[in-house]
Amino acid sequence: MTTDAGQSNNKPTYTLAAQLQRNLLAIISLVVALSALGYNSYRNELTETNRNVRSAGFVLLQELSQLQLIADYAHYDQDTTKGNPITGWGRLLYMRDMSQLVSPEVVSGAEALTNVWGREWSTLHEEEESNQRITEAINTLRDQVLEAITSLD
């Protein structure tokens, strides 16, 4: 068969369905590769986030135990060196910063602890209730941090 210009028209016609069928394996491979890449990226991000939360949580737990020691030295031993409230303020500021990496609940718990410390530090040496309120706020934040760590994927 010839066309008007005298050329042969022996080209096979490719329909979309025929092209899809011929290249199905390559298309499936591409979809699987892109899906695997996307999932791998997602898992890497989640793993890094969990690692940051865990690390910040452990730092917070260490700082909370140190703050508890400061409060106890100040109240029970009347030790102004080991129980120095200024040292407590430094630890609280560090905890507030680290809480940002954990969860919104831990951020609010760190703020609450800072508020309690701000109200109670000046009477910590004399009043048992001040020590109890500080200890209660420390324990609340500790529980929030532990909950955030244990809830990680």
Buried (B, 14 or more C-beta within 10 A) or exposed (E): EEEEEEEEEEEEEEEEEEEEEEEEEEEEEEEEEEEEEEEEEEEEEEEEEEEEBBEBBEBBBEBBEBBBBBBBBBBEEEBEEEBBBEBBBEBBEBBBEBBEBBBEBBBEBBBBBBEBBEEBBEBBBEEEEBBEBBBEBBEBBBEBBEBBBEEEE
